[in-house]
Amino acid sequence: MIYLTAISLYLGALIMMGVYKSKKIKTQSDFAVAGRSLSPWVLVGTMLATWVGTGSILGNAGKAYETGLAALMLPIGGVMGVMVLTRIAGKVRGIEKFTVPEIIGSRYGQNARVLSVVALVMAYMVIVSYQYNAGGAVLHTVLTDDAGSSILSLQACTAIAVAVIIAYTMLAGLVSVAYTDVVNGVVMTLSFVIALPILWHTAGGWSGMEQAFAATGRDTHMQFWGVYSGFDIVNFLLPPFLLAMGDANMYQRFSASSTSKGATKATILLVFAVIMIELAIISSAWISSSMIPDAANGRNVLIYASHQFLPTALGAIMLTTMVGIIISTADSFLLVPATTLIRDVYLQYVNPDADERRIVLLSRLFVLGLGLIAYAVSMGFAQSATFFDKALYAYTIYGAAITPSLVAAFFWKRATSTGAVASIIAGTVVTLVWKEAAFIQDIVPGFIYQNCDEVLPAIFASILCLVSISLLTPKPGTETLDEPGLQAGETQPT
């Protein structure tokens, strides 16, 4: 009962916070970028809570259950992507755009902007969908007794998670989630620091884990090298690397910073924070997996471990924090496409003169609509793949389609609008058809097709189109996005 009580109190507090903050939301800037008022410390907290979501708590942790110690290399891709962002964060705050498609449109024009909206919404709906599934999985575990029966079905638990996430996002947008993210980040970090030695002792240390893994035929779980093939490493590390460099959540938070220097400082701190918490999550999952022979429980290894292996109070805190992180991530990945549709579609093509009150109302309605679409996607994905697989697929859609052109907008003056459009189309199409179209198997060698996921061919096609077509078309009139205030269609003086 203590687990359910802790989570219920937390969810109630979140809704109350949202109601309180919603009264202060007067403009789209308030709703989407917290009035551009976030300090570096608040900024790093909200970026950490957004990045370390279900992909880490259930995705990477689940892969640690499957493969063991070798999973410690999984955060490398994301960390390297965040390191690249340290060179971009200040520039994003300087140009004062709300959305990634706005940035792309300023550099490449309206066609690239619209295509990036499509790719972003597709990818983010998949990401939100598995946040819903994760929230439902936590609630279902909490409500399950030792005999394996629960007072609510998994589907009902997921529906509750959906309702809370949508309501919380609709109420106050980024301004409500940013400050609770700081608390979530601190509590999550402290919880794992305390839980690690407890789990290690419970598992019997290194020797106890060796014996447990050997007894269940999982001897390779104690090995770091030789577990993943070269293709595995590329398939696992490249998608989060690409997502981190182009994640619209990060760019929206850069825009929410009070200053450009604050955005850069927060991103540098984020590199170290991500390393610490990701390693703690995977280590906890690896240690716990030695005590969980049942793969059905191992699928949600950290949820099960918090419920079964930790002292009740600590377990309740861990589970509550997981719920908080899942809600925060889902909130962010709902807010970004809602803001994007408002700024890059509604204000561009439907009603450019809409007043702030209408914009805020429509932003909330877009959150509701997108949230329901993501729920439909979540029902289709519920049993079709692991959280890890879902995360990699969503990261690839976004990273292959948008990241190359987005990064080039800041660093490569020769990139052209035609090259960017071709890059976005190529990255999206190759991701969608690689495993689905029968003709791909006829033209690609079997060994490559069986071992290579969508990410490598998709990013290769995207970059090839961007570079080759840019070099074959006339030089653009715009430069890289270094100056504030650049609007779509404007050029910087040469």
C-alpha positions as CSV (number, residue, x, y, z in Angstrom):
1,M,0.0,0.0,0.0
2,I,2.9,2.4,0.7
3,Y,3.9,2.2,-3.0
4,L,0.5,3.2,-4.2
5,T,0.2,5.9,-1.6
6,A,3.5,7.5,-2.5
7,I,2.7,7.5,-6.2
8,S,-0.9,8.8,-5.7
9,L,0.4,11.6,-3.5
10,Y,3.0,12.5,-6.1
11,L,0.5,12.5,-9.0
12,G,-1.9,14.6,-6.9
13,A,0.9,17.1,-6.2
14,L,1.8,17.3,-9.9
15,I,-1.8,18.1,-10.9
16,M,-2.1,20.7,-8.2
17,M,1.2,22.2,-9.4
18,G,-0.1,22.3,-12.9
19,V,-3.4,24.0,-11.8
20,Y,-1.4,26.6,-9.9
21,K,1.0,27.3,-12.7
22,S,-1.7,27.4,-15.3
23,K,-3.0,30.6,-13.9
24,K,0.3,32.3,-14.8
25,I,0.2,31.1,-18.4
26,K,-0.7,34.2,-20.5
27,T,1.4,33.8,-23.7
28,Q,2.7,31.1,-25.9
29,S,6.2,32.0,-24.6
30,D,5.0,31.1,-21.1
31,F,3.5,27.8,-22.2
32,A,6.2,26.6,-24.6
33,V,9.5,28.0,-23.2
34,A,8.7,29.1,-19.6
35,G,8.9,32.7,-20.5
36,R,12.6,32.3,-21.3
37,S,13.4,32.5,-17.6
38,L,15.2,29.3,-16.7
39,S,18.5,29.5,-14.8
40,P,21.3,27.1,-15.7
41,W,20.6,24.8,-12.7
42,V,16.9,24.5,-13.5
43,L,17.8,24.0,-17.1
44,V,20.2,21.2,-16.5
45,G,17.6,19.5,-14.2
46,T,14.8,19.6,-16.8
47,M,17.1,18.5,-19.6
48,L,18.3,15.6,-17.5
49,A,14.8,14.5,-16.6
50,T,13.8,14.7,-20.2
51,W,16.7,12.8,-21.6
52,V,16.7,10.1,-18.9
53,G,13.2,8.8,-19.6
54,T,11.7,5.4,-20.5
55,G,14.5,4.8,-23.0
56,S,16.9,4.7,-20.1
57,I,14.8,3.4,-17.2
58,L,13.2,0.6,-19.1
59,G,15.0,0.5,-22.5
60,N,18.7,0.5,-21.5
61,A,17.8,-1.3,-18.3
62,G,15.9,-4.0,-20.2
63,K,18.9,-4.5,-22.5
64,A,21.1,-4.8,-19.5
65,Y,18.9,-7.7,-18.3
66,E,19.3,-9.3,-21.8
67,T,23.1,-8.8,-22.2
68,G,24.6,-8.0,-18.9
69,L,27.7,-5.9,-18.2
70,A,28.2,-5.0,-21.9
71,A,25.2,-2.7,-21.6
72,L,27.4,-0.2,-19.9
73,M,28.5,1.0,-23.3
74,L,24.9,2.0,-24.3
75,P,25.0,5.6,-23.0
76,I,28.1,6.4,-25.1
77,G,26.0,7.5,-28.1
78,G,23.8,9.9,-26.2
79,V,26.7,11.3,-24.2
80,M,28.6,12.1,-27.4
81,G,25.5,13.7,-28.9
82,V,25.1,16.0,-25.8
83,M,28.8,16.9,-26.1
84,V,28.1,18.2,-29.6
85,L,25.2,20.2,-28.2
86,T,27.6,22.2,-26.0
87,R,28.7,23.9,-29.2
88,I,25.1,24.6,-30.3
89,A,23.2,25.6,-27.1
90,G,24.2,29.2,-27.0
91,K,23.6,29.7,-30.7
92,V,20.0,28.4,-30.4
93,R,19.3,30.7,-27.5
94,G,20.8,33.6,-29.5
95,I,18.5,33.1,-32.5
96,E,15.4,32.9,-30.2
97,K,13.4,30.3,-32.1
98,F,10.8,28.1,-30.4
99,T,11.0,25.0,-32.5
100,V,13.4,23.0,-34.6
101,P,11.4,23.4,-37.8
102,E,11.6,27.1,-37.3
103,I,15.3,26.9,-37.3
104,I,15.3,24.7,-40.3
105,G,12.9,27.0,-42.1
106,S,15.0,30.0,-41.3
107,R,18.0,28.3,-43.0
108,Y,16.4,26.3,-45.8
109,G,13.0,27.7,-46.5
110,Q,9.4,26.5,-46.1
111,N,9.5,23.2,-47.9
112,A,12.2,21.9,-45.5
113,R,10.3,23.4,-42.6
114,V,7.1,21.5,-43.4
115,L,8.9,18.2,-44.0
116,S,10.7,18.5,-40.7
117,V,7.3,19.0,-39.0
118,V,6.1,15.7,-40.4
119,A,9.2,13.8,-39.4
120,L,9.1,15.3,-35.9
121,V,5.5,14.6,-35.2
122,M,5.8,11.0,-36.4
123,A,8.9,10.3,-34.3
124,Y,7.5,12.0,-31.2
125,M,4.2,10.2,-31.3
126,V,6.1,6.9,-31.1
127,I,8.2,8.2,-28.2
128,V,5.1,9.4,-26.3
129,S,3.4,6.0,-26.9
130,Y,6.0,4.0,-25.1
131,Q,6.1,6.5,-22.2
132,Y,2.4,5.6,-21.8
133,N,3.2,1.9,-21.8
134,A,6.0,2.5,-19.2
135,G,3.7,4.5,-16.9
136,G,1.1,1.7,-17.1
137,A,3.8,-0.9,-16.4
138,V,4.9,0.9,-13.2
139,L,1.3,1.3,-11.9
140,H,0.5,-2.3,-12.7
141,T,3.5,-3.6,-10.8
142,V,2.6,-1.5,-7.8
143,L,-0.9,-2.9,-7.8
144,T,0.2,-6.6,-8.2
145,D,0.4,-8.7,-5.1
146,D,2.8,-11.6,-4.4
147,A,0.4,-14.1,-6.0
148,G,0.6,-12.2,-9.3
149,S,-2.9,-10.7,-9.3
150,S,-3.7,-7.0,-9.7
151,I,-6.8,-5.0,-8.9
152,L,-6.5,-3.3,-12.4
153,S,-5.5,-4.6,-15.7
154,L,-2.3,-3.4,-17.5
155,Q,-4.6,-1.7,-20.0
156,A,-6.5,0.2,-17.3
157,C,-3.2,1.3,-15.7
158,T,-1.9,2.6,-19.0
159,A,-5.2,4.5,-19.5
160,I,-4.6,6.2,-16.1
161,A,-1.1,7.1,-17.0
162,V,-2.3,8.6,-20.3
163,A,-5.0,10.7,-18.5
164,V,-2.5,12.1,-16.0
165,I,0.2,12.9,-18.6
166,I,-2.2,14.7,-21.0
167,A,-3.8,16.6,-18.1
168,Y,-0.5,17.7,-16.7
169,T,0.9,18.8,-20.0
170,M,-2.3,20.7,-20.9
171,L,-2.4,22.7,-17.7
172,A,0.9,24.6,-17.8
173,G,3.3,23.3,-20.4
174,L,7.0,23.7,-19.8
175,V,6.7,26.1,-16.9
176,S,5.1,23.4,-14.7
177,V,7.4,20.6,-15.6
178,A,10.7,22.4,-15.5
179,Y,10.8,22.9,-11.7
180,T,9.5,19.5,-10.8
181,D,12.2,18.1,-13.1
182,V,14.9,19.5,-10.8
183,V,13.4,17.7,-7.8
184,N,13.0,14.5,-9.9
185,G,16.6,14.7,-11.1
186,V,18.0,15.1,-7.6
187,V,15.8,12.4,-6.0
188,M,16.5,10.0,-8.9
189,T,20.3,10.5,-8.5
190,L,20.3,10.1,-4.8
191,S,18.0,7.0,-5.0
192,F,20.3,5.2,-7.3
193,V,23.4,6.1,-5.3
194,I,21.7,4.6,-2.2
195,A,20.2,1.6,-4.1
196,L,23.4,0.4,-5.8
197,P,25.3,-0.9,-2.8
198,I,22.0,-2.4,-1.4
199,L,21.4,-4.3,-4.6
200,W,25.1,-5.3,-4.8
201,H,25.0,-6.7,-1.2
202,T,21.7,-8.5,-1.9
203,A,23.0,-10.1,-5.0
204,G,26.1,-11.4,-3.1
205,G,28.7,-9.2,-4.9
206,W,30.7,-10.3,-7.9
207,S,30.9,-13.9,-6.9
208,G,27.2,-14.2,-6.1
209,M,26.3,-12.7,-9.5
210,E,28.7,-15.1,-11.3
211,Q,27.1,-18.0,-9.6
212,A,23.6,-16.8,-10.3
213,F,24.2,-16.1,-14.0
214,A,26.0,-19.4,-14.5
215,A,23.1,-21.2,-12.9
216,T,20.7,-19.7,-15.4
217,G,23.0,-20.1,-18.5
218,R,23.8,-16.4,-18.7
219,D,27.6,-16.6,-18.2
220,T,28.3,-13.8,-20.8
221,H,26.4,-11.3,-18.5
222,M,29.7,-10.9,-16.6
223,Q,31.6,-9.9,-19.8
224,F,32.0,-6.4,-21.1
225,W,33.8,-7.2,-24.4
226,G,32.7,-9.7,-27.1
227,V,29.0,-9.6,-26.3
228,Y,28.0,-7.1,-29.0
229,S,29.0,-7.4,-32.6
230,G,30.2,-4.4,-34.6
231,F,26.7,-4.1,-36.2
232,D,25.2,-4.2,-32.7
233,I,27.3,-1.3,-31.5
234,V,26.4,0.8,-34.5
235,N,22.7,-0.1,-34.2
236,F,22.6,0.7,-30.5
237,L,24.8,3.8,-30.3
238,L,24.0,5.7,-33.4
239,P,20.3,6.4,-32.9
240,P,20.7,8.1,-29.5
241,F,23.7,10.0,-30.8
242,L,21.6,11.4,-33.7
243,L,18.6,12.1,-31.5
244,A,20.7,14.0,-28.8
245,M,22.2,16.3,-31.4
246,G,18.9,17.2,-32.9
247,D,16.3,16.6,-30.1
248,A,13.7,19.4,-30.3
249,N,13.2,19.1,-26.5
250,M,16.8,20.2,-25.9
251,Y,16.5,23.0,-28.4
252,Q,13.2,24.2,-26.9
253,R,14.9,24.2,-23.5
254,F,17.9,26.2,-24.8
255,S,15.3,28.7,-25.9
256,A,13.8,28.7,-22.4
257,S,17.2,29.7,-20.9
258,S,17.5,33.2,-19.4
259,T,20.8,33.7,-21.3
260,S,22.9,32.2,-24.1
261,K,25.8,31.6,-21.7
262,G,23.4,29.9,-19.3
263,A,22.3,27.5,-22.0
264,T,25.9,26.6,-22.8
265,K,26.8,26.1,-19.1
266,A,23.8,23.9,-18.4
267,T,24.6,21.7,-21.4
268,I,28.2,21.2,-20.2
269,L,26.9,20.2,-16.8
270,L,24.4,17.9,-18.5
271,V,27.2,15.8,-20.1
272,F,28.5,14.8,-16.6
273,A,25.0,14.3,-15.2
274,V,24.0,12.0,-18.0
275,I,27.1,9.9,-17.6
276,M,26.5,9.5,-13.9
277,I,22.8,8.6,-14.0
278,E,22.9,6.4,-17.1
279,L,25.7,4.3,-15.6
280,A,23.9,4.0,-12.3
281,I,20.7,2.9,-14.0
282,I,22.4,0.2,-16.1
283,S,24.6,-1.0,-13.2
284,S,21.5,-1.3,-11.0
285,A,19.7,-3.3,-13.8
286,W,22.7,-5.5,-14.4
287,I,23.0,-6.4,-10.7
288,S,19.3,-6.9,-10.3
289,S,19.1,-9.2,-13.3
290,S,21.3,-11.7,-11.5
291,M,18.4,-12.1,-9.0
292,I,15.6,-12.3,-11.6
293,P,15.7,-15.6,-13.6
294,D,12.2,-15.0,-15.0
295,A,12.4,-13.0,-18.3
296,A,8.8,-11.7,-17.9
297,N,9.9,-9.8,-14.8
298,G,13.2,-8.9,-16.3
299,R,11.5,-7.0,-19.1
300,N,10.9,-4.3,-16.5
301,V,13.9,-5.1,-14.4
302,L,14.2,-1.8,-12.4
303,I,10.5,-1.7,-11.6
304,Y,10.6,-5.3,-10.3
305,A,13.8,-4.7,-8.4
306,S,12.4,-1.6,-6.7
307,H,9.4,-3.5,-5.6
308,Q,11.1,-6.7,-4.5
309,F,14.7,-6.1,-3.5
310,L,14.9,-2.6,-1.9
311,P,13.6,-1.5,1.5
312,T,10.0,-0.5,1.3
313,A,10.6,3.3,1.7
314,L,13.5,3.4,-0.8
315,G,11.5,1.3,-3.2
316,A,8.6,3.6,-3.0
317,I,10.8,6.6,-3.6
318,M,12.4,4.8,-6.6
319,L,9.1,3.9,-8.1
320,T,7.6,7.4,-7.6
321,T,10.7,8.9,-9.2
322,M,10.4,6.6,-12.2
323,V,6.8,7.7,-12.6
324,G,7.9,11.4,-12.3
325,I,10.6,10.9,-15.0
326,I,8.2,9.0,-17.3
327,I,5.6,11.8,-17.0
328,S,8.2,14.5,-17.5
329,T,9.5,12.9,-20.6
330,A,6.1,12.3,-22.0
331,D,5.1,15.9,-21.2
332,S,8.1,17.2,-23.1
333,F,7.6,14.9,-26.1
334,L,3.9,16.0,-26.2
335,L,4.6,19.7,-25.8
336,V,7.2,19.9,-28.6
337,P,5.0,18.7,-31.5
338,A,2.0,20.8,-30.1
339,T,4.2,23.9,-30.2
340,T,5.5,22.9,-33.6
341,L,2.1,22.5,-35.1
342,I,1.0,25.9,-33.7
343,R,4.1,27.9,-34.8
344,D,5.0,26.0,-38.0
345,V,1.5,25.2,-39.4
346,Y,-1.3,27.2,-37.7
347,L,0.5,30.6,-37.5
348,Q,2.2,30.1,-40.8
349,Y,-0.7,29.0,-43.0
350,V,-4.0,29.3,-41.0
351,N,-4.1,32.4,-38.8
352,P,-0.9,34.4,-38.6
353,D,-2.6,37.1,-36.6
354,A,-4.0,34.9,-33.8
355,D,-3.9,36.5,-30.4
356,E,-2.0,35.0,-27.5
357,R,-5.1,33.8,-25.7
358,R,-6.2,31.8,-28.7
359,I,-2.7,30.4,-29.2
360,V,-2.5,29.1,-25.7
361,L,-6.0,27.5,-26.0
362,L,-5.1,25.9,-29.2
363,S,-1.8,24.7,-27.8
364,R,-3.7,22.8,-25.1
365,L,-6.1,21.4,-27.6
366,F,-3.2,20.2,-29.8
367,V,-1.7,18.5,-26.7
368,L,-5.0,16.7,-26.2
369,G,-5.3,15.6,-29.8
370,L,-1.7,14.4,-30.1
371,G,-1.9,12.7,-26.7
372,L,-4.9,10.6,-27.9
373,I,-3.1,9.8,-31.2
374,A,-0.1,8.6,-29.2
375,Y,-2.4,6.5,-27.0
376,A,-3.7,4.7,-30.2
377,V,-0.1,4.1,-31.2
378,S,0.7,2.8,-27.7
379,M,-2.0,0.2,-28.0
380,G,-0.5,-1.1,-31.3
381,F,3.0,-1.1,-29.8
382,A,2.0,-2.6,-26.4
383,Q,3.3,-6.1,-27.1
384,S,5.0,-5.8,-30.5
385,A,8.5,-4.9,-29.3
386,T,10.7,-4.1,-26.3
387,F,11.0,-0.6,-24.9
388,F,14.6,-0.6,-26.2
389,D,13.5,-1.5,-29.8
390,K,10.8,1.1,-29.8
391,A,13.2,3.8,-28.6
392,L,15.8,3.0,-31.2
393,Y,13.2,3.1,-34.0
394,A,11.8,6.5,-32.9
395,Y,15.2,7.9,-32.5
396,T,16.1,6.8,-36.0
397,I,13.1,8.4,-37.6
398,Y,14.0,11.7,-36.1
399,G,17.7,11.5,-36.1
400,A,18.2,10.4,-39.7
401,A,15.5,12.8,-41.1
402,I,16.3,16.0,-39.2
403,T,19.6,16.0,-37.4
404,P,22.0,16.2,-40.5
405,S,20.3,19.3,-41.9
406,L,19.8,20.8,-38.4
407,V,23.5,20.5,-37.5
408,A,24.6,21.7,-40.9
409,A,22.5,24.8,-40.4
410,F,24.9,25.9,-37.7
411,F,28.2,24.6,-39.0
412,W,28.1,24.2,-42.8
413,K,27.5,27.3,-44.9
414,R,27.4,25.3,-48.2
415,A,24.3,23.3,-47.3
416,T,21.4,24.3,-49.6
417,S,17.6,24.2,-49.3
418,T,17.4,21.5,-52.0
419,G,20.0,19.4,-50.2
420,A,18.1,19.7,-46.9
421,V,14.8,18.7,-48.4
422,A,16.3,15.7,-50.1
423,S,18.0,14.7,-46.8
424,I,14.8,14.9,-44.8
425,I,12.9,12.8,-47.3
426,A,15.7,10.3,-47.7
427,G,16.1,9.8,-43.9
428,T,12.4,9.4,-43.3
429,V,11.7,7.1,-46.2
430,V,14.7,4.7,-45.7
431,T,13.8,4.4,-42.0
432,L,10.2,3.5,-42.8
433,V,10.9,1.0,-45.7
434,W,14.1,-0.7,-44.6
435,K,12.4,-3.6,-42.8
436,E,9.0,-3.3,-44.4
437,A,9.5,-3.2,-48.2
438,A,10.2,-6.6,-49.8
439,F,12.3,-5.2,-52.6
440,I,15.0,-4.1,-50.0
441,Q,15.8,-7.8,-49.3
442,D,16.2,-8.4,-53.0
443,I,18.9,-5.7,-53.5
444,V,20.7,-5.8,-50.1
445,P,23.1,-8.8,-49.2
446,G,21.4,-11.0,-46.7
447,F,24.1,-10.7,-44.1
448,I,23.9,-6.9,-44.1
449,Y,20.1,-6.9,-44.1
450,Q,19.8,-9.4,-41.2
451,N,22.4,-7.5,-39.0
452,C,21.9,-3.9,-39.9
453,D,19.0,-1.9,-38.4
454,E,17.4,1.1,-40.1
455,V,19.8,3.6,-38.6
456,L,22.9,3.0,-40.7
457,P,21.3,3.0,-44.2
458,A,19.0,5.9,-43.2
459,I,21.7,8.2,-41.9
460,F,23.9,7.3,-44.9
461,A,21.2,8.2,-47.4
462,S,20.3,11.4,-45.5
463,I,23.9,12.7,-45.3
464,L,24.7,11.6,-48.9
465,C,21.7,13.5,-50.2
466,L,22.5,16.6,-48.1
467,V,26.1,16.8,-49.1
468,S,25.9,15.7,-52.8
469,I,22.9,17.7,-53.7
470,S,24.1,20.8,-51.8
471,L,27.4,20.7,-53.8
472,L,25.5,20.3,-57.0
473,T,23.1,23.2,-56.5
474,P,23.9,26.9,-56.3
475,K,25.4,28.3,-53.1
476,P,22.8,29.5,-50.6
477,G,22.3,33.1,-49.7
478,T,22.2,32.4,-46.0
479,E,25.1,31.7,-43.7
480,T,25.2,29.5,-40.6
481,L,22.8,30.5,-37.9
482,D,25.1,32.5,-35.6
483,E,23.2,35.8,-35.4
484,P,20.1,36.5,-33.4
485,G,16.8,37.5,-35.0
486,L,17.2,35.8,-38.3
487,Q,13.8,35.2,-39.8
488,A,12.6,32.8,-42.4
489,G,13.6,34.0,-45.9
490,E,16.2,36.5,-44.6
491,T,19.8,36.4,-45.3
492,Q,22.8,37.6,-43.4
493,P,25.2,40.1,-45.0
494,T,28.2,38.7,-46.8
